[in-house]
Amino acid sequence: MKKNIPIEDGDFYLSEEGYRVFTKQYHLKRGYCCESGCRHCPYGYDPKTNRQ
C-alpha cells in the first residue's frame, strides 16, 4: 500500500492553468517514480521510451 505523504511548502506550485505541479522536492520525499511523465521527475523517466 502506498503511504500518504503530507504536502508541505515547496512541494508544489500552481501552473498558469491552475494545475498543481509537484516539485523535485516532493518526488524525492515520495521515494519512487510513478511513470506519469511528471515535469520535475528526478528519477529520469522518459515517457517516449517508457524507461528510467
Steps between C-alpha positions, in 0.01 A plus 500: 500500500626848414569729792330836537755781477395831656528802270738769628625837376707458185341167400296650216404815317198592290545520125350785297211267420439437873643147519708385796855426380710292739863602545816290514486541879164321517603220263811427706292486821261259332796276417400342168410583142131474409587483126251775412753728331502761777660832410749495790570125522845445660501131404568551129179345367453555126136454389610470136704185570310394814833459683689657785 
